[in-house]
Amino acid sequence: MIEMADILNQYGEVYRQSKKLSLIELKVMNAIQACRTAKLGGHVDICEDCEHMRISYNSCRNRHCPKCQSLTKERWLERRKKDVLPIQYFHVVFTIPDLLNPLVLKNKKEIYSILFKASAQTLIELSQDPKYIGAEIGLMSILHTWGQNLMLHPHIHSIVTGGGLSLENKKWISSREKFFIPIKVISKVFKGKFLYYLKQSYYGKKIKLNEKITSS
């Protein structure tokens, strides 16, 4: 199976020369390429009976490395399972147009914060509306910055309870079975909130623009 390190080893140098990368991005690339290789050192295990030798190289421990973070991911998933209630859950995904990718690259912290805020508020406010559920839901959101094709694709995965406590905190109100809130409604509200906070950040001079965006 082809790994990220294989791709970087073959094309990484050409990519570095053709793109203007930040120091953080360069460190991530170097870490992934060096992960579990002699560059990071390691140790040797020898069987006392058959004298079989096994060399184990150190991991880079970079949070972006798909090779050495798999165990950390599994441990995180096990901890999250303890938070799950014996109820119905829904999976909702929020994304933005790829036309905004240049803006995201220049303003990662700000745009990702807006994504979290706009998506969470959308789910909470719509769920409180009696027309849909009329309850305080629970949710968990995770940011993904890559798509399956390993290209930049910022999006939020939200796991939402299929119901919640009544607004008076007196009873549990379930959503309709196998149906949460109409996707068109969620999309419209999320779009409005995302643009609202984006404009706030822009006028508050928290957003940096690049040449491609300013000329369009």
N, CA, C and O of each residue as an XYZ file, in Angstrom:
864
protein
N       0.846     -1.199      0.000
C       0.000      0.000      0.000
C       0.880      1.248      0.000
O       1.807      1.358      0.802
N       0.590      2.180     -0.896
C       1.368      3.407     -0.978
C       1.079      4.294      0.226
O      -0.078      4.517      0.582
N       2.144      4.799      0.851
C       2.007      5.668      2.012
C       2.346      7.097      1.627
O       2.938      7.358      0.579
N       1.955      8.021      2.507
C       2.253      9.427      2.279
C       3.751      9.655      2.136
O       4.184     10.460      1.311
N       4.552      8.939      2.948
C       6.009      9.093      2.875
C       6.538      8.716      1.499
O       7.478      9.339      1.007
N       5.944      7.701      0.873
C       6.386      7.291     -0.476
C       6.159      8.405     -1.488
O       7.003      8.655     -2.347
N       5.012      9.073     -1.380
C       4.690     10.176     -2.297
C       5.653     11.334     -2.090
O       6.151     11.918     -3.053
N       5.914     11.666     -0.823
C       6.812     12.775     -0.528
C       8.250     12.461     -0.933
O       8.978     13.341     -1.393
N       8.650     11.218     -0.763
C      10.011     10.842     -1.158
C      10.208     10.962     -2.661
O      11.298     11.293     -3.126
N       9.150     10.692     -3.420
C       9.267     10.727     -4.877
C       9.058     12.132     -5.448
O       9.743     12.534     -6.388
N       8.115     12.866     -4.876
C       7.759     14.159     -5.466
C       7.978     15.358     -4.535
O       7.783     16.506     -4.936
N       8.382     15.085     -3.302
C       8.488     16.151     -2.316
C       9.435     17.271     -2.690
O       9.105     18.443     -2.506
N      10.595     16.940     -3.206
C      11.575     17.969     -3.524
C      11.101     18.882     -4.646
O      11.296     20.096     -4.596
N      10.478     18.289     -5.657
C       9.940     19.086     -6.767
C       8.845     20.009     -6.256
O       8.746     21.165     -6.669
N       8.020     19.480     -5.346
C       6.924     20.283     -4.776
C       7.480     21.446     -3.970
O       6.969     22.563     -4.056
N       8.509     21.197     -3.198
C       9.115     22.266     -2.390
C       9.636     23.398     -3.263
O       9.505     24.574     -2.923
N      10.222     23.029     -4.383
C      10.812     24.025     -5.269
C       9.763     24.814     -6.049
O       9.993     25.965     -6.422
N       8.611     24.189     -6.293
C       7.579     24.840     -7.108
C       6.571     25.630     -6.283
O       5.825     26.444     -6.828
N       6.543     25.393     -4.959
C       5.580     26.062     -4.091
C       6.298     26.855     -3.001
O       7.397     26.503     -2.571
N       5.650     27.928     -2.571
C       6.168     28.705     -1.453
C       5.519     28.175     -0.179
O       4.371     28.500      0.125
N       6.255     27.365      0.557
C       5.718     26.694      1.737
C       6.168     27.397      3.015
O       7.241     27.996      3.073
N       5.325     27.306      4.027
C       5.665     27.888      5.326
C       6.648     26.974      6.048
O       6.848     25.826      5.653
N       7.252     27.490      7.100
C       8.195     26.692      7.884
C       7.502     25.489      8.503
O       8.076     24.402      8.574
N       6.262     25.684      8.953
C       5.506     24.579      9.554
C       5.257     23.482      8.534
O       5.409     22.302      8.849
N       4.873     23.853      7.310
C       4.606     22.861      6.262
C       5.868     22.094      5.896
O       5.819     20.886      5.663
N       6.990     22.787      5.845
C       8.256     22.122      5.549
C       8.632     21.133      6.651
O       9.122     20.040      6.368
N       8.402     21.515      7.901
C       8.698     20.630      9.025
C       7.837     19.378      8.982
O       8.308     18.281      9.282
N       6.560     19.548      8.604
C       5.658     18.398      8.517
C       6.134     17.434      7.428
O       6.174     16.223      7.645
N       6.489     17.963      6.274
C       6.974     17.115      5.180
C       8.233     16.355      5.593
O       8.352     15.156      5.342
N       9.160     17.054      6.220
C      10.401     16.415      6.647
C      10.145     15.336      7.696
O      10.771     14.276      7.681
N       9.211     15.626      8.609
C       8.896     14.655      9.665
C       8.297     13.384      9.081
O       8.683     12.281      9.467
N       7.359     13.531      8.156
C       6.710     12.362      7.544
C       7.718     11.520      6.775
O       7.667     10.290      6.818
N       8.639     12.185      6.067
C       9.646     11.457      5.299
C      10.636     10.734      6.206
O      11.133      9.663      5.858
N      10.920     11.315      7.364
C      11.908     10.722      8.272
C      11.299      9.702      9.227
O      12.025      8.938      9.863
N       9.974      9.685      9.333
C       9.289      8.829     10.304
C       9.644      7.355     10.116
O       9.523      6.811      9.018
N      10.079      6.726     11.187
C      10.443      5.301     11.225
C      11.513      4.951     10.197
O      11.457      3.919      9.528
N      12.485      5.846     10.099
C      13.671      5.590      9.273
C      14.900      5.821     10.142
O      14.793      6.277     11.280
N      16.073      5.500      9.590
C      17.325      5.649     10.329
C      17.604      7.112     10.693
O      18.397      7.383     11.594
N      16.960      8.048     10.001
C      17.193      9.472     10.275
C      16.832      9.847     11.709
O      17.436     10.746     12.293
N      15.848      9.156     12.272
C      15.395      9.471     13.626
C      15.961      8.525     14.678
O      15.601      8.604     15.852
N      16.854      7.628     14.248
C      17.425      6.676     15.200
C      16.461      5.555     15.537
O      15.357      5.487     14.996
N      16.881      4.684     16.428
C      16.035      3.564     16.807
C      16.758      2.643     17.754
O      17.696      3.046     18.443
N      16.310      1.393     17.785
C      16.959      0.413     18.650
C      16.907     -0.967     17.992
O      16.131     -1.208     17.067
N      17.765     -1.872     18.505
C      17.873     -3.217     17.937
C      17.432     -4.227     18.982
O      17.889     -4.195     20.125
N      16.534     -5.129     18.577
C      16.096     -6.236     19.438
C      16.705     -7.529     18.912
O      16.618     -7.824     17.720
N      17.331     -8.309     19.818
C      17.952     -9.571     19.422
C      17.417    -10.685     20.304
O      17.428    -10.584     21.531
N      16.946    -11.750     19.664
C      16.445    -12.911     20.397
C      17.631    -13.669     20.998
O      18.593    -13.971     20.292
N      17.570    -13.980     22.302
C      18.665    -14.664     22.976
C      18.803    -16.117     22.524
O      19.881    -16.703     22.634
N      17.705    -16.705     22.013
C      17.750    -18.120     21.615
C      18.221    -18.304     20.174
O      19.165    -19.053     19.919
N      17.562    -17.617     19.227
C      17.894    -17.818     17.809
C      18.741    -16.700     17.228
O      19.173    -16.770     16.077
N      18.975    -15.667     18.031
C      19.783    -14.513     17.617
C      19.161    -13.739     16.434
O      19.853    -13.022     15.711
N      17.856    -13.905     16.264
C      17.176    -13.116     15.233
C      17.219    -11.648     15.624
O      16.971    -11.295     16.777
N      17.534    -10.800     14.659
C      17.677     -9.375     14.920
C      16.548     -8.588     14.264
O      16.184     -8.847     13.117
N      16.000     -7.629     14.998
C      14.960     -6.759     14.456
C      15.291     -5.305     14.802
O      15.529     -4.962     15.960
N      15.299     -4.464     13.768
C      15.591     -3.055     13.963
C      14.279     -2.269     13.976
O      13.466     -2.397     13.061
N      14.079     -1.468     14.998
C      12.880     -0.638     15.104
C      13.303      0.826     15.118
O      14.057      1.257     15.990
N      12.812      1.578     14.147
C      13.156      2.997     14.073
C      12.100      3.837     14.786
O      10.949      3.424     14.928
N      12.506      5.006     15.224
C      11.625      5.886     15.993
C      10.594      6.580     15.120
O      10.815      6.809     13.931
N       9.465      6.909     15.731
C       8.408      7.642     15.041
C       8.666      9.144     15.150
O       9.349      9.601     16.067
N       8.115      9.904     14.209
C       8.300     11.354     14.229
C       7.372     12.024     15.246
O       7.671     13.110     15.742
N       6.254     11.376     15.550
C       5.265     11.870     16.512
C       4.626     13.195     16.077
O       4.035     13.904     16.891
N       4.752     13.512     14.811
C       4.094     14.716     14.306
C       2.605     14.420     14.161
O       2.230     13.365     13.649
N       1.762     15.336     14.606
C       0.315     15.075     14.610
C      -0.261     14.957     13.202
O      -1.383     14.478     13.043
N       0.479     15.384     12.176
C      -0.005     15.286     10.813
C       0.417     13.976     10.136
O      -0.044     13.670      9.037
N       1.274     13.219     10.781
C       1.802     11.996     10.166
C       0.783     10.863     10.257
O       0.409     10.464     11.360
N       0.327     10.336      9.119
C      -0.682      9.273      9.149
C      -0.126      7.938      9.632
O      -0.887      7.057     10.032
N       1.203      7.784      9.597
C       1.797      6.507      9.979
C       1.865      6.337     11.491
O       1.427      5.317     12.023
N       2.402      7.312     12.171
C       2.630      7.135     13.609
C       1.482      7.649     14.458
O       1.505      7.469     15.675
N       0.477      8.281     13.866
C      -0.645      8.778     14.638
C      -1.842      7.832     14.622
O      -2.875      8.141     15.217
N      -1.725      6.696     13.957
C      -2.857      5.769     13.872
C      -3.223      5.221     15.251
O      -4.406      5.077     15.561
N      -2.227      4.915     16.081
C      -2.505      4.404     17.422
C      -3.161      5.476     18.276
O      -4.081      5.190     19.043
N      -2.682      6.725     18.144
C      -3.282      7.834     18.875
C      -4.743      8.006     18.482
O      -5.594      8.282     19.327
N      -5.028      7.840     17.190
C      -6.408      7.955     16.703
C      -7.293      6.878     17.316
O      -8.416      7.161     17.734
N      -6.790      5.638     17.374
C      -7.586      4.546     17.932
C      -7.860      4.764     19.417
O      -8.952      4.470     19.903
N      -6.870      5.277     20.128
C      -7.067      5.555     21.556
C      -8.108      6.654     21.747
O      -8.934      6.590     22.658
N      -8.059      7.657     20.881
C      -9.035      8.750     20.949
C     -10.437      8.224     20.693
O     -11.380      8.620     21.376
N     -10.585      7.341     19.721
C     -11.894      6.768     19.410
C     -12.433      5.954     20.580
O     -13.627      5.999     20.875
N     -11.553      5.212     21.245
C     -11.985      4.421     22.396
C     -12.486      5.320     23.516
O     -13.472      4.999     24.179
N     -11.810      6.445     23.730
C     -12.255      7.382     24.770
C     -13.599      8.006     24.415
O     -14.437      8.226     25.291
N     -13.805      8.291     23.128
C     -15.065      8.904     22.707
C     -16.234      7.927     22.850
O     -17.366      8.351     23.082
N     -15.974      6.638     22.715
C     -17.042      5.656     22.857
C     -17.674      5.716     24.242
O     -18.849      5.388     24.412
N     -16.891      6.137     25.226
C     -17.406      6.241     26.584
C     -18.371      7.420     26.726
O     -19.161      7.479     27.668
N     -18.293      8.355     25.779
C     -19.182      9.525     25.839
C     -20.533      9.275     25.158
O     -21.462     10.070     25.304
N     -20.635      8.182     24.424
C     -21.824      7.926     23.614
C     -22.981      7.419     24.474
O     -22.809      6.525     25.302
N     -24.152      8.002     24.266
C     -25.364      7.569     24.955
C     -26.079      6.497     24.127
O     -25.878      6.437     22.914
N     -26.895      5.664     24.737
C     -27.626      4.617     23.998
C     -28.831      5.187     23.265
O     -29.971      4.809     23.539
N     -28.574      6.099     22.331
C     -29.641      6.762     21.583
C     -29.261      6.810     20.112
O     -28.187      6.356     19.718
N     -30.152      7.365     19.310
C     -29.891      7.543     17.886
C     -28.968      8.742     17.662
O     -29.066      9.748     18.364
N     -28.068      8.626     16.677
C     -27.171      9.724     16.325
C     -27.255      9.994     14.824
O     -27.615      9.120     14.036
N     -26.911     11.231     14.449
C     -26.852     11.613     13.038
C     -25.476     12.183     12.717
O     -24.810     12.783     13.562
N     -25.079     11.977     11.479
C     -23.789     12.485     10.996
C     -24.058     13.610     10.005
O     -24.687     13.395      8.969
N     -23.579     14.815     10.327
C     -23.799     15.986      9.476
C     -22.438     16.549      9.073
O     -21.554     16.705      9.915
N     -22.270     16.855      7.785
C     -21.001     17.374      7.276
C     -21.194     18.790      6.753
O     -22.130     19.062      6.001
N     -20.305     19.685      7.154
C     -20.309     21.076      6.686
C     -19.033     21.330      5.887
O     -17.935     20.997      6.334
N     -19.183     21.920      4.706
C     -18.015     22.212      3.893
C     -18.180     23.582      3.243
O     -19.241     24.201      3.320
N     -17.117     24.036      2.606
C     -17.131     25.334      1.928
C     -16.630     25.150      0.504
O     -15.942     24.167      0.229
N     -16.956     26.080     -0.431
C     -16.514     25.944     -1.826
C     -14.989     25.956     -1.950
O     -14.309     26.681     -1.224
N     -14.460     25.156     -2.865
C     -13.005     25.112     -3.040
C     -12.447     26.429     -3.576
O     -11.233     26.636     -3.569
N     -13.329     27.323     -4.042
C     -12.872     28.648     -4.466
C     -12.274     29.431     -3.299
O     -11.501     30.369     -3.498
N     -12.644     29.032     -2.072
C     -12.135     29.715     -0.889
C     -10.808     29.125     -0.397
O     -10.245     29.621      0.579
N     -10.304     28.084     -1.049
C      -9.077     27.438     -0.588
C      -7.892     28.393     -0.468
O      -7.159     28.315      0.518
N      -7.671     29.305     -1.446
C      -6.561     30.266     -1.278
C      -6.722     31.129     -0.035
O      -5.738     31.471      0.620
N      -7.962     31.481      0.289
C      -8.225     32.282      1.484
C      -7.943     31.469      2.744
O      -7.411     31.989      3.724
N      -8.307     30.187      2.706
C      -8.078     29.302      3.846
C      -6.584     29.153      4.118
O      -6.152     29.210      5.269
N      -5.801     28.963      3.067
C      -4.363     28.780      3.238
C      -3.694     29.984      3.884
O      -2.700     29.840      4.596
N      -4.235     31.164      3.636
C      -3.680     32.386      4.208
C      -4.194     32.643      5.628
O      -3.575     33.384      6.392
N      -5.338     32.023      5.980
C      -6.002     32.356      7.236
C      -6.555     31.098      7.922
O      -7.731     31.053      8.282
N      -5.724     30.101      8.097
C      -6.186     28.812      8.595
C      -6.886     28.925      9.954
O      -8.015     28.459     10.112
N      -6.229     29.532     10.917
C      -6.792     29.606     12.268
C      -8.133     30.321     12.266
O      -9.081     29.869     12.908
N      -8.218     31.430     11.550
C      -9.442     32.225     11.539
C     -10.576     31.499     10.821
O     -11.698     31.447     11.327
N     -10.290     30.936      9.642
C     -11.335     30.255      8.859
C     -11.811     28.996      9.566
O     -13.010     28.718      9.588
N     -10.896     28.231     10.143
C     -11.291     27.014     10.841
C     -12.138     27.337     12.070
O     -13.073     26.606     12.395
N     -11.809     28.430     12.750
C     -12.610     28.849     13.902
C     -14.028     29.230     13.460
O     -15.008     28.918     14.136
N     -14.113     29.906     12.321
C     -15.423     30.283     11.783
C     -16.222     29.039     11.405
O     -17.428     28.979     11.646
N     -15.567     28.060     10.825
C     -16.231     26.810     10.451
C     -16.855     26.132     11.675
O     -18.011     25.711     11.647
N     -16.068     26.038     12.744
C     -16.574     25.417     13.970
C     -17.754     26.205     14.533
O     -18.782     25.630     14.890
N     -17.597     27.520     14.608
C     -18.626     28.363     15.214
C     -19.919     28.335     14.403
O     -21.000     28.151     14.962
N     -19.809     28.518     13.083
C     -20.998     28.573     12.234
C     -21.737     27.236     12.204
O     -22.966     27.208     12.249
N     -20.999     26.129     12.129
C     -21.645     24.808     12.066
C     -22.324     24.457     13.385
O     -23.449     23.956     13.388
N     -21.650     24.715     14.504
C     -22.238     24.390     15.812
C     -23.479     25.232     16.080
O     -24.499     24.714     16.535
N     -23.393     26.522     15.801
C     -24.547     27.389     16.029
C     -25.717     27.007     15.142
O     -26.869     27.082     15.568
N     -25.434     26.601     13.916
C     -26.497     26.167     13.004
C     -27.264     24.984     13.579
O     -28.494     24.993     13.607
N     -26.544     23.973     14.035
C     -27.179     22.775     14.576
C     -27.944     23.063     15.864
O     -29.059     22.576     16.049
N     -27.352     23.846     16.744
C     -27.976     24.136     18.041
C     -29.245     24.971     17.869
O     -30.282     24.665     18.457
N     -29.154     26.032     17.056
C     -30.306     26.920     16.893
C     -31.464     26.243     16.168
O     -32.621     26.413     16.554
N     -31.164     25.483     15.128
C     -32.239     24.794     14.405
C     -32.888     23.724     15.275
O     -34.100     23.519     15.214
N     -32.075     23.041     16.085
C     -32.620     21.997     16.951
C     -33.544     22.570     18.012
O     -34.497     21.912     18.429
N     -33.268     23.795     18.450
C     -34.113     24.425     19.461
C     -35.453     24.883     18.894
O     -36.395     25.126     19.648
N     -35.543     24.999     17.586
C     -36.783     25.426     16.940
C     -37.832     24.313     17.063
O     -37.588     23.201     16.595
N     -38.981     24.578     17.674
C     -40.029     23.557     17.831
C     -40.493     22.957     16.499
O     -41.048     21.859     16.472
N     -40.268     23.671     15.406
C     -40.666     23.153     14.094
C     -39.868     21.903     13.735
O     -40.324     21.076     12.945
N     -38.683     21.769     14.313
C     -37.829     20.619     13.993
C     -37.728     19.655     15.181
O     -38.170     18.511     15.081
N     -37.152     20.103     16.300
C     -37.046     19.230     17.473
C     -37.533     19.950     18.729
O     -38.317     19.395     19.499
N     -37.070     21.184     18.938
C     -37.443     21.936     20.128
C     -36.711     21.467     21.362
O     -37.297     21.362     22.439
N     -35.409     21.179     21.204
C     -34.654     20.636     22.329
C     -33.190     21.066     22.267
O     -32.699     21.538     21.241
N     -32.508     20.885     23.404
C     -31.070     21.133     23.493
C     -30.349     19.841     23.129
O     -30.367     18.876     23.892
N     -29.718     19.829     21.969
C     -29.041     18.616     21.516
C     -27.616     18.562     22.056
O     -27.116     19.522     22.644
N     -26.984     17.427     21.843
C     -25.555     17.280     22.114
C     -24.852     17.032     20.797
O     -25.418     16.403     19.902
N     -23.631     17.515     20.663
C     -22.911     17.296     19.411
C     -21.404     17.247     19.642
O     -20.894     17.758     20.638
N     -20.718     16.631     18.714
C     -19.269     16.548     18.710
C     -18.801     16.871     17.293
O     -19.293     16.277     16.333
N     -17.861     17.802     17.148
C     -17.409     18.217     15.822
C     -15.908     17.988     15.654
O     -15.124     18.192     16.580
N     -15.533     17.563     14.460
C     -14.135     17.287     14.133
C     -13.803     17.963     12.811
O     -14.570     17.872     11.852
N     -12.667     18.638     12.761
C     -12.227     19.298     11.536
C     -11.356     18.371     10.708
O     -10.404     17.784     11.223
N     -11.676     18.237      9.429
C     -10.815     17.554      8.462
C     -10.354     18.602      7.443
O     -11.165     19.356      6.907
N      -9.078     18.638      7.191
C      -8.556     19.620      6.229
C      -8.240     19.004      4.883
O      -8.082     19.723      3.897
N      -8.144     17.676      4.822
C      -7.879     16.960      3.566
C      -9.112     16.204      3.125
O      -9.953     15.822      3.938
N      -9.206     15.995      1.824
C     -10.227     15.116      1.281
C      -9.624     13.740      1.040
O      -8.449     13.524      1.338
N     -10.398     12.812      0.509
C      -9.896     11.463      0.241
C      -8.816     11.449     -0.834
O      -8.019     10.514     -0.915
N      -8.798     12.501     -1.664
C      -7.775     12.586     -2.704
C      -6.506     13.288     -2.208
O      -5.611     13.601     -2.993
N      -6.441     13.533     -0.878
C      -5.289     14.173     -0.223
C      -5.093     15.624     -0.663
O      -4.006     16.181     -0.510
N      -6.143     16.231     -1.209
C      -6.096     17.646     -1.567
C      -6.782     18.469     -0.478
O      -7.574     17.943      0.305
N      -6.470     19.760     -0.437
C      -7.076     20.637      0.558
C      -8.594     20.644      0.415
O      -9.124     20.948     -0.654
N      -9.273     20.315      1.476
C     -10.745     20.273      1.450
C     -11.254     20.436      2.884
O     -11.637     19.449      3.513
N     -11.264     21.668      3.411
C     -11.693     21.880      4.789
C     -13.174     21.548      4.975
O     -14.021     22.042      4.230
N     -13.478     20.728      5.951
C     -14.869     20.412      6.248
C     -14.992     19.933      7.691
O     -14.031     19.452      8.291
N     -16.186     20.076      8.222
C     -16.483     19.703      9.607
C     -17.394     18.485      9.624
O     -18.425     18.462      8.951
N     -17.009     17.473     10.397
C     -17.878     16.326     10.648
C     -18.506     16.514     12.026
O     -17.795     16.666     13.020
N     -19.821     16.503     12.084
C     -20.525     16.649     13.361
C     -21.363     15.405     13.643
O     -22.147     14.959     12.805
N     -21.179     14.863     14.833
C     -22.015     13.759     15.306
C     -23.040     14.369     16.263
O     -22.678     14.958     17.282
N     -24.319     14.222     15.924
C     -25.386     14.927     16.640
C     -26.365     13.931     17.252
O     -26.730     12.938     16.622
N     -26.781     14.199     18.465
C     -27.770     13.335     19.105
C     -29.115     13.452     18.392
O     -29.512     14.537     17.965
N     -29.792     12.347     18.273
C     -31.103     12.344     17.620
C     -32.199     12.779     18.570
O     -33.177     12.065     18.793
N     -32.016     13.959     19.121
C     -32.959     14.491     20.094
C     -32.193     15.196     21.197
O     -30.974     15.344     21.112
N     -32.899     15.631     22.231
C     -32.227     16.322     23.329
C     -33.183     16.656     24.442
O     -34.354     16.275     24.409
N     -32.680     17.372     25.430
C     -33.508     17.787     26.557
C     -34.429     18.911     26.127
O     -34.048     19.772     25.333
N     -35.636     18.899     26.651
C     -36.565     19.990     26.369
C     -35.958     21.293     26.873
O     -35.098     21.281     27.753
N     -36.397     22.399     26.325
C     -35.826     23.691     26.691
C     -36.029     24.018     28.167
O     -35.352     24.893     28.707
N     -36.961     23.319     28.826
C     -37.176     23.499     30.268
C     -36.382     22.465     31.072
O     -36.449     22.435     32.301
N     -35.618     21.604     30.350
C     -34.806     20.547     30.980
C     -35.643     19.571     31.805
O     -35.193     19.072     32.836
N     -36.870     19.303     31.339
C     -37.757     18.422     32.091
C     -37.946     17.052     31.447
O     -38.306     16.097     32.134
N     -37.712     16.940     30.151
C     -37.937     15.656     29.489
C     -37.052     15.538     28.254
O     -36.484     16.519     27.774
N     -36.952     14.312     27.756
C     -36.186     14.035     26.551
C     -37.121     14.094     25.339
O     -38.201     13.503     25.350
N     -36.699     14.807     24.305
C     -37.489     14.907     23.077
C     -36.688     14.278     21.942
O     -35.580     14.724     21.642
N     -37.232     13.262     21.321
C     -36.540     12.579     20.226
C     -36.874     13.230     18.891
O     -37.976     13.737     18.685
N     -35.915     13.204     18.009
C     -36.174     13.656     16.638
C     -36.913     12.541     15.912
O     -37.074     11.437     16.432
N     -37.357     12.850     14.705
C     -38.013     11.809     13.928
C     -37.028     10.708     13.573
O     -35.847     10.978     13.357
N     -37.498      9.478     13.512
C     -36.621      8.355     13.242
C     -35.983      8.480     11.854
O     -36.670      8.731     10.864
N     -34.684      8.305     11.801
C     -33.901      8.342     10.567
C     -33.993      9.688      9.846
O     -33.764      9.771      8.639
N     -34.330     10.744     10.598
C     -34.421     12.069      9.973
C     -34.124     13.123     11.024
O     -34.732     13.125     12.094
N     -33.196     14.014     10.727
C     -32.800     15.037     11.691
C     -33.454     16.371     11.356
O     -34.504     16.701     11.907
N     -32.851     17.130     10.469
C     -33.367     18.422     10.005
C     -33.129     18.488      8.502
O     -32.083     18.026      8.046
N     -34.047     19.037      7.707
C     -33.846     19.097      6.243
C     -32.491     19.701      5.876
O     -32.112     20.754      6.389
N     -31.774     19.031      4.994
C     -30.426     19.458      4.627
C     -30.425     20.840      3.984
O     -29.477     21.604      4.163
N     -31.483     21.168      3.235
C     -31.541     22.492      2.602
C     -31.635     23.597      3.656
O     -31.077     24.682      3.486
N     -32.338     23.309      4.727
C     -32.453     24.293      5.813
C     -31.103     24.468      6.502
O     -30.663     25.589      6.758
N     -30.457     23.348      6.798
C     -29.138     23.400      7.441
C     -28.145     24.161      6.566
O     -27.385     24.994      7.060
N     -28.154     23.872      5.269
C     -27.214     24.524      4.343
C     -27.435     26.034      4.292
O     -26.479     26.810      4.308
N     -28.700     26.444      4.230
C     -29.012     27.870      4.123
C     -28.581     28.631      5.375
O     -27.989     29.706      5.279
N     -28.877     28.074      6.541
C     -28.524     28.735      7.795
C     -27.004     28.768      7.966
O     -26.440     29.786      8.368
N     -26.351     27.653      7.660
C     -24.890     27.597      7.797
C     -24.213     28.609      6.872
O     -23.280     29.301      7.280
N     -24.681     28.693      5.638
C     -24.107     29.646      4.684
C     -24.216     31.076      5.219
O     -23.259     31.848      5.153
N     -25.387     31.416      5.746
C     -25.584     32.761      6.274
C     -24.666     33.063      7.441
O     -24.090     34.148      7.519
N     -24.527     32.108      8.348
C     -23.666     32.314      9.506
C     -22.192     32.375      9.110
O     -21.438     33.203      9.620
N     -21.789     31.492      8.196
C     -20.387     31.486      7.776
C     -20.011     32.823      7.138
O     -18.966     33.394      7.452
N     -20.867     33.319      6.242
C     -20.590     34.591      5.574
C     -20.614     35.750      6.565
O     -19.828     36.689      6.445
N     -21.512     35.683      7.538
C     -21.594     36.744      8.547
C     -20.282     36.845      9.325
O     -19.727     37.934      9.473
N     -19.790     35.709      9.819
C     -18.550     35.727     10.595
C     -17.333     36.019      9.722
O     -16.365     36.625     10.182
N     -17.384     35.591      8.469
C     -16.281     35.892      7.553
C     -16.176     37.398      7.313
O     -15.083     37.965      7.302
N     -17.343     38.039      7.119
C     -17.344     39.492      6.925
C     -16.875     40.207      8.183
O     -16.156     41.203      8.105
N     -17.281     39.701      9.337
C     -16.836     40.290     10.597
C     -15.309     40.247     10.707
O     -14.675     41.228     11.097
N     -14.741     39.116     10.362
C     -13.291     38.960     10.432
C     -12.593     39.855      9.424
O     -11.532     40.415      9.701
N     -13.204     39.985      8.245
C     -12.608     40.827      7.213
C     -12.588     42.291      7.639
O     -11.550     42.951      7.580
N     -13.741     42.791      8.068
C     -13.808     44.188      8.483
C     -13.042     44.435      9.781
O     -12.647     45.566     10.066
N     -12.835     43.385     10.562
C     -12.033     43.509     11.766
C     -10.551     43.331     11.499
O      -9.736     43.296     12.421
N     -10.210     43.218     10.202
C      -8.824     43.084      9.747
C      -8.133     41.842     10.321
O      -6.937     41.853     10.612
N      -8.920     40.775     10.473
C      -8.349     39.505     10.920
C      -8.078     38.565      9.751
O      -7.503     37.491      9.930
N      -8.496     38.973      8.553
C      -8.333     38.163      7.349
C      -7.284     38.794      6.438
O      -7.338     39.984      6.129
N      -6.332     37.969      6.017
C      -5.330     38.423      5.058
C      -5.723     37.934      3.672
O      -6.090     36.772      3.501
N      -5.648     38.813      2.688
C      -5.987     38.451      1.322
C      -4.730     38.257      0.498
O      -3.710     38.902      0.740
N      -4.808     37.351     -0.494
C      -3.682     37.205     -1.403
C      -4.049     37.807     -2.757
O      -5.168     38.289     -2.934
N      -3.144     37.786     -3.689
C      -3.355     38.457     -4.981
C      -4.512     37.870     -5.765
O      -5.260     38.605     -6.411
N      -4.672     36.541     -5.717
C      -5.740     35.913     -6.502
C      -7.106     36.356     -6.020
O      -8.017     36.544     -6.826
N      -7.258     36.527     -4.716
C      -8.571     36.890     -4.169
C      -8.853     38.379     -4.394
O      -9.975     38.752     -4.737
N      -7.845     39.223     -4.204
C      -8.077     40.653     -4.337
C      -8.332     41.065     -5.781
O      -8.978     42.083     -6.026
N      -7.832     40.286     -6.744
C      -8.009     40.649     -8.141
C      -9.291     40.106     -8.734
O      -9.646     40.448     -9.862
N     -10.001     39.250     -7.977
C     -11.220     38.622     -8.493
C     -12.451     39.373     -8.013
O     -13.575     38.993     -8.344
